[in-house]
Amino acid sequence: SGTDTLTFRHLVTVDDSTVALAWAICPDSGSAIDCTATHCSIRNAVGEDVDPSFDAIGPLGAVIEIDTTPPSVVSIIAGMQRSQNCFENNALRPSLDLCVYTAGDVIDIVVTFDSPVVVSGHGLSLQLSITGNNVRYARFDPEQSSETDLVFVYGVQVGDTTSGGQLSFVCEPLDCSLTTGSATVLRMATYPTTPANLDLPPPSPDDGISLDADNPILIDAGVVPAVVEVSCLSEDGVYAPGDAVQILVKFSEPVVVDGVPFLVLDGGVGAHGDVTEATATFLSGSGSTDLVFEYTVGEGHTSFGLDYVDVQSLNLDQCENCSPRGNIKFASANPTIEAKLLLPPPTSPGSLSATSNIVIDSKIPHIVSLTSSQSPGNYATGD
């Protein structure tokens, strides 16, 4: 008002639809501008009524399409491929070399809409196909989401499993949609009004929600890493004080190490008939199935077949009162499952003495004879 330009605002309703918005003639006024209501007037600067009629009728200067179709979900894909924590033999699918996600791993699932949406409230989630008594949801994360791609985050918990199948979402014949809780999902607008269609497309029977058909996402947080074998990386032979012997402890799944674990070895029988304990300290291998320990032969150590003391010889810390204590856990984004540390019984299959032949000899060298390559013979002064 007060200028030569009038601005009008139209609030789109759910029933509006057009491929190109244009003006139309109002029957009561013969113009696209209707000012017949009470208290409505359009006058010029000197108070004269203005003729609102149009010389021509046509489209607006810009092509404006009005479409109030509710947004729909077009795809549900996890932006994950191979787990960073893979192990060679998958017990659930022994014929395939696949990776399994375990407790502590985090999986992002992207739900894509065909048009922009806005989410308000709390509780928007996607129920996942985790078997057993556990009901698991991937929760909406607004920080990672965009207008069309909503990101749902699933944190694998202890006991979760897909029982050898691929991770997917729950899709029943009468209920295949996002769970809203107190949240609303509306088509993006100046004043969001149109509810989005939250029905989900059926999941792939072969790949579930995996982005990579060759690497379906498998969940198995019921497996606990365990020691399968202890062997020696150093060559079989005789070792003396000062020599270093590297020992390999192989786990069934990849593990991560926190702290400085050690192996208690049988260093032979001392002068008083007691067992001399030797120590092999953790050297490397965190994040894999193979942990390497190093033992430096000490004086007085002796063994005709080096082995550890007993099944509980793998310890987590050098000190009993360390705080916090070290640990060995199933490798994941946030390691959670503690590994079983029991070793194969000494001398049994899989034990150090059964897989290797390491002799420890710490006897002090002594002279046993004196000889000369020039004996016998007669020698004069200066010879």
C-alpha positions as CSV (number, residue, x, y, z in Angstrom):
1,S,0.0,0.0,0.0
2,G,1.2,3.5,-0.8
3,T,3.2,2.4,-3.8
4,D,2.6,1.5,-7.4
5,T,3.1,-2.2,-6.7
6,L,0.7,-4.5,-4.8
7,T,2.0,-7.8,-3.4
8,F,-0.4,-10.8,-2.8
9,R,0.4,-14.0,-0.9
10,H,-1.2,-17.4,-1.6
11,L,-1.0,-20.1,1.0
12,V,-1.0,-23.4,-0.8
13,T,-3.6,-25.9,0.5
14,V,-3.6,-29.7,0.2
15,D,-6.2,-29.5,-2.7
16,D,-4.2,-27.1,-4.9
17,S,-2.5,-28.3,-8.0
18,T,-1.2,-26.7,-11.2
19,V,1.7,-27.1,-13.6
20,A,2.0,-23.4,-14.2
21,L,0.4,-20.9,-11.8
22,A,-1.5,-18.0,-13.6
23,W,-4.1,-15.4,-12.7
24,A,-7.8,-15.8,-13.4
25,I,-10.8,-13.4,-13.8
26,C,-13.0,-13.1,-10.8
27,P,-16.6,-13.1,-12.0
28,D,-17.7,-10.5,-9.4
29,S,-15.2,-7.9,-10.4
30,G,-14.2,-8.8,-14.0
31,S,-10.6,-8.7,-12.9
32,A,-8.0,-10.9,-11.3
33,I,-8.1,-8.6,-8.3
34,D,-11.2,-8.9,-6.2
35,C,-11.9,-6.0,-3.8
36,T,-15.6,-6.3,-3.3
37,A,-15.4,-7.2,0.4
38,T,-16.3,-4.7,3.1
39,H,-13.5,-2.3,4.0
40,C,-11.6,-3.1,0.8
41,S,-10.7,-0.3,-1.5
42,I,-7.9,0.6,-4.0
43,R,-7.5,4.3,-4.6
44,N,-4.8,6.5,-6.1
45,A,-2.9,9.3,-4.4
46,V,-5.8,11.8,-4.8
47,G,-8.4,9.4,-3.4
48,E,-9.9,8.3,-6.7
49,D,-11.0,4.6,-7.1
50,V,-8.6,2.6,-9.2
51,D,-9.8,0.4,-12.1
52,P,-8.4,-3.1,-11.3
53,S,-9.2,-4.6,-14.6
54,F,-6.5,-6.3,-16.7
55,D,-5.9,-5.6,-20.4
56,A,-4.7,-9.2,-21.0
57,I,-4.7,-12.5,-19.2
58,G,-1.7,-14.7,-19.1
59,P,0.7,-16.6,-17.0
60,L,2.9,-15.1,-14.2
61,G,6.3,-13.9,-15.1
62,A,7.9,-17.1,-13.5
63,V,6.8,-20.6,-14.0
64,I,5.4,-21.7,-10.6
65,E,4.2,-25.3,-10.2
66,I,2.0,-26.3,-7.3
67,D,2.2,-29.9,-6.3
68,T,0.9,-31.1,-2.9
69,T,1.7,-34.8,-3.4
70,P,2.9,-36.3,-0.1
71,P,6.7,-37.1,-0.1
72,S,7.3,-40.9,-0.3
73,V,10.3,-43.1,0.6
74,V,12.2,-44.3,-2.5
75,S,15.1,-46.2,-0.9
76,I,16.5,-47.5,2.3
77,I,20.2,-48.2,2.2
78,A,23.0,-48.6,4.8
79,G,26.0,-46.5,3.8
80,M,28.3,-49.3,5.0
81,Q,30.3,-51.9,3.2
82,R,32.8,-54.2,4.7
83,S,33.3,-54.0,8.4
84,Q,36.7,-52.7,9.4
85,N,36.9,-55.6,11.8
86,C,36.9,-58.7,9.6
87,F,37.8,-62.2,10.4
88,E,38.7,-65.0,8.1
89,N,36.2,-67.7,9.0
90,N,32.5,-66.8,9.6
91,A,30.9,-69.5,11.6
92,L,27.4,-68.4,10.4
93,R,28.3,-68.7,6.8
94,P,31.4,-71.0,6.6
95,S,31.4,-71.0,2.8
96,L,31.8,-67.3,2.5
97,D,34.6,-65.0,3.6
98,L,32.4,-62.2,5.0
99,C,32.7,-59.6,7.8
100,V,30.4,-59.5,10.8
101,Y,29.5,-56.4,12.8
102,T,29.5,-56.9,16.6
103,A,28.6,-55.1,19.8
104,G,29.9,-51.5,19.7
105,D,29.7,-51.1,16.0
106,V,27.6,-48.3,14.6
107,I,25.6,-48.6,11.3
108,D,24.1,-45.6,9.5
109,I,21.0,-46.2,7.5
110,V,19.8,-43.7,5.0
111,V,16.0,-43.3,4.2
112,T,15.6,-41.3,1.0
113,F,12.4,-39.4,0.1
114,D,11.4,-38.2,-3.4
115,S,10.9,-34.6,-2.2
116,P,12.2,-32.5,0.8
117,V,10.7,-33.1,4.2
118,V,10.9,-31.6,7.6
119,V,11.0,-33.6,10.8
120,S,9.8,-32.3,14.2
121,G,9.3,-34.0,17.5
122,H,11.0,-37.1,18.8
123,G,10.8,-40.9,18.4
124,L,11.2,-41.3,14.6
125,S,12.8,-44.7,14.1
126,L,13.2,-47.8,11.9
127,Q,12.7,-51.2,13.4
128,L,15.3,-53.7,12.3
129,S,15.2,-57.4,11.7
130,I,17.2,-58.6,14.6
131,T,16.3,-62.2,15.6
132,G,15.6,-63.5,19.1
133,N,13.9,-61.6,21.9
134,N,15.7,-58.3,21.2
135,V,13.7,-55.5,19.5
136,R,16.1,-53.0,17.9
137,Y,15.5,-49.7,16.3
138,A,17.7,-47.4,14.2
139,R,17.1,-43.9,15.6
140,F,16.7,-40.7,13.5
141,D,19.8,-38.4,13.7
142,P,18.9,-34.9,12.6
143,E,22.6,-33.8,12.6
144,Q,23.5,-36.2,9.8
145,S,20.3,-35.8,7.8
146,S,19.4,-33.6,4.9
147,E,16.1,-32.5,3.4
148,T,15.6,-35.7,1.4
149,D,18.0,-38.1,3.1
150,L,17.1,-39.0,6.7
151,V,19.9,-40.8,8.6
152,F,19.0,-43.5,11.2
153,V,21.7,-44.8,13.5
154,Y,21.8,-48.3,14.8
155,G,24.3,-49.2,17.6
156,V,24.9,-53.0,17.8
157,Q,24.4,-54.4,21.3
158,V,25.5,-57.5,23.0
159,G,23.4,-60.5,21.9
160,D,22.2,-58.9,18.6
161,T,22.3,-61.3,15.6
162,T,20.8,-61.7,12.1
163,S,21.4,-65.4,12.4
164,G,23.5,-65.6,9.3
165,G,21.2,-63.5,7.2
166,Q,21.6,-59.9,6.0
167,L,20.5,-56.9,8.1
168,S,17.2,-55.6,7.0
169,F,14.1,-53.7,8.4
170,V,10.8,-55.1,9.7
171,C,8.2,-55.1,6.9
172,E,5.0,-56.8,7.7
173,P,2.1,-57.1,5.2
174,L,-0.1,-54.7,7.3
175,D,2.7,-52.6,8.8
176,C,5.7,-51.6,6.7
177,S,6.5,-48.1,7.6
178,L,8.6,-45.9,9.8
179,T,7.8,-45.7,13.5
180,T,6.9,-42.1,14.4
181,G,6.5,-42.0,18.2
182,S,5.7,-38.3,18.8
183,A,7.5,-37.1,15.7
184,T,5.9,-35.7,12.5
185,V,7.3,-35.8,9.0
186,L,5.8,-33.2,6.7
187,R,6.6,-32.0,3.2
188,M,8.9,-29.0,3.4
189,A,7.1,-25.7,2.9
190,T,7.0,-22.2,4.3
191,Y,4.3,-23.5,6.6
192,P,4.7,-27.4,6.5
193,T,1.3,-29.0,6.2
194,T,1.3,-32.1,4.0
195,P,2.1,-35.3,5.9
196,A,4.7,-37.5,4.2
197,N,3.9,-41.0,3.2
198,L,6.0,-43.2,5.6
199,D,5.3,-46.5,3.9
200,L,8.5,-48.3,3.1
201,P,9.4,-50.2,-0.1
202,P,9.9,-53.9,0.5
203,P,13.5,-54.8,1.4
204,S,15.7,-56.7,-1.0
205,P,15.4,-60.5,-0.1
206,D,19.1,-61.0,-1.1
207,D,20.9,-57.9,0.1
208,G,18.7,-56.4,2.8
209,I,19.8,-52.8,3.2
210,S,23.4,-53.3,2.1
211,L,24.8,-50.9,-0.4
212,D,27.2,-53.6,-1.6
213,A,25.6,-56.9,-2.9
214,D,28.9,-58.7,-2.4
215,N,29.1,-57.8,1.2
216,P,25.7,-58.0,3.0
217,I,25.7,-56.6,6.5
218,L,25.7,-59.4,9.0
219,I,25.2,-58.9,12.7
220,D,26.5,-61.3,15.3
221,A,27.1,-59.9,18.8
222,G,26.7,-63.2,20.5
223,V,30.2,-64.5,19.5
224,V,33.0,-64.1,22.1
225,P,36.6,-64.2,20.9
226,A,38.6,-67.1,22.4
227,V,42.1,-68.4,22.1
228,V,42.4,-71.1,19.5
229,E,46.2,-71.7,19.4
230,V,49.5,-70.6,20.9
231,S,52.6,-71.0,18.8
232,C,56.1,-69.7,18.3
233,L,57.1,-67.2,15.6
234,S,60.8,-67.8,16.3
235,E,62.4,-70.9,14.8
236,D,62.5,-74.2,16.7
237,G,65.9,-74.6,18.4
238,V,67.9,-73.9,21.5
239,Y,67.9,-70.4,23.1
240,A,70.2,-69.0,25.8
241,P,69.9,-66.1,28.2
242,G,69.5,-62.8,26.3
243,D,67.8,-64.4,23.3
244,A,64.4,-63.1,22.4
245,V,61.6,-65.6,21.6
246,Q,58.4,-64.3,19.9
247,I,55.1,-66.1,20.8
248,L,51.9,-65.9,18.8
249,V,48.5,-66.1,20.6
250,K,45.8,-66.6,17.9
251,F,42.1,-65.6,18.7
252,S,39.0,-66.8,16.9
253,E,38.0,-63.2,16.1
254,P,39.9,-59.9,15.8
255,V,40.6,-58.3,19.2
256,V,41.9,-54.9,20.4
257,V,44.3,-54.6,23.3
258,D,44.3,-52.0,26.0
259,G,47.1,-52.1,28.5
260,V,50.1,-54.5,28.4
261,P,49.0,-58.1,28.8
262,F,51.6,-60.8,29.4
263,L,52.0,-64.6,29.3
264,V,53.4,-66.5,32.3
265,L,55.8,-69.1,31.0
266,D,57.3,-72.2,32.7
267,G,60.9,-71.3,33.1
268,G,61.9,-74.6,34.6
269,V,62.5,-76.0,38.1
270,G,64.7,-73.9,40.5
271,A,67.2,-75.0,43.0
272,H,64.6,-75.5,45.6
273,G,62.2,-77.5,43.4
274,D,59.9,-74.6,42.7
275,V,58.8,-73.5,39.2
276,T,60.7,-70.6,37.8
277,E,58.2,-68.3,36.1
278,A,59.2,-66.3,33.0
279,T,57.2,-63.5,31.3
280,A,56.4,-62.8,27.7
281,T,55.1,-59.3,27.3
282,F,52.6,-58.1,24.6
283,L,54.4,-56.7,21.6
284,S,52.0,-56.1,18.7
285,G,48.8,-57.3,16.9
286,S,46.0,-55.2,18.4
287,G,43.1,-55.1,15.9
288,S,43.8,-58.5,14.4
289,T,43.4,-62.2,15.4
290,D,47.1,-62.6,16.1
291,L,48.7,-61.1,19.3
292,V,52.5,-61.3,19.5
293,F,54.3,-61.6,22.8
294,E,58.1,-61.4,23.3
295,Y,60.0,-63.4,25.9
296,T,63.7,-62.7,26.7
297,V,65.4,-65.7,28.1
298,G,66.8,-65.0,31.6
299,E,69.5,-66.6,33.6
300,G,68.5,-69.8,35.3
301,H,65.7,-70.5,32.9
302,T,65.5,-74.0,31.4
303,S,63.1,-76.0,29.4
304,F,63.2,-79.0,27.1
305,G,59.9,-77.8,25.5
306,L,58.9,-74.2,26.3
307,D,55.2,-73.8,27.4
308,Y,53.1,-71.6,29.6
309,V,52.3,-72.5,33.2
310,D,48.6,-73.3,33.0
311,V,45.3,-72.4,31.1
312,Q,45.2,-69.0,33.0
313,S,48.6,-67.9,32.0
314,L,47.4,-65.0,29.8
315,N,47.0,-62.0,32.1
316,L,45.9,-58.4,31.4
317,D,48.3,-56.3,33.3
318,Q,51.7,-56.5,34.9
319,C,50.3,-55.1,38.2
320,E,47.5,-56.4,40.2
321,N,46.1,-53.1,41.3
322,C,46.3,-51.2,37.9
323,S,43.5,-48.7,37.5
324,P,41.9,-48.9,35.0
325,R,42.8,-52.5,34.3
326,G,43.7,-53.4,30.7
327,N,41.5,-55.5,28.6
328,I,41.3,-57.6,25.4
329,K,38.0,-57.1,23.6
330,F,36.3,-58.0,20.3
331,A,37.3,-55.4,17.8
332,S,34.6,-53.0,16.9
333,A,34.0,-49.2,16.6
334,N,33.4,-49.2,20.3
335,P,34.9,-52.5,21.7
336,T,32.4,-54.0,24.2
337,I,32.7,-57.8,24.3
338,E,35.6,-59.1,26.5
339,A,37.5,-62.0,25.0
340,K,37.9,-65.3,26.8
341,L,41.5,-65.6,27.9
342,L,41.7,-69.3,28.7
343,L,44.6,-71.1,26.9
344,P,44.7,-74.7,25.6
345,P,46.1,-76.9,28.5
346,P,49.9,-77.1,28.4
347,T,51.1,-80.0,26.2
348,S,47.6,-80.4,24.7
349,P,46.9,-79.7,21.0
350,G,47.1,-76.0,20.3
351,S,49.4,-75.3,23.2
352,L,52.9,-73.7,22.8
353,S,54.8,-77.0,23.4
354,A,52.6,-78.9,21.0
355,T,53.0,-76.4,18.1
356,S,56.7,-75.5,18.6
357,N,59.9,-77.1,19.8
358,I,61.7,-74.4,21.9
359,V,64.6,-75.5,24.2
360,I,65.8,-73.1,26.8
361,D,69.4,-73.7,28.0
362,S,70.9,-71.3,30.5
363,K,73.9,-73.3,31.6
364,I,77.0,-71.3,32.1
365,P,79.6,-72.2,29.5
366,H,82.8,-73.9,30.9
367,I,86.1,-75.2,29.4
368,V,85.9,-78.9,28.6
369,S,89.3,-79.3,26.9
370,L,92.5,-77.6,25.7
371,T,94.0,-78.7,22.4
372,S,96.4,-77.3,19.7
373,S,96.4,-77.9,16.0
374,Q,100.2,-78.0,16.2
375,S,100.5,-80.8,18.7
376,P,102.5,-82.9,18.9
377,G,105.7,-81.2,17.8
378,N,109.1,-79.8,18.9
379,Y,109.5,-76.0,19.0
380,A,112.4,-73.7,19.7
381,T,112.7,-70.2,21.0
382,G,110.8,-67.7,18.8
383,D,108.5,-70.4,17.3
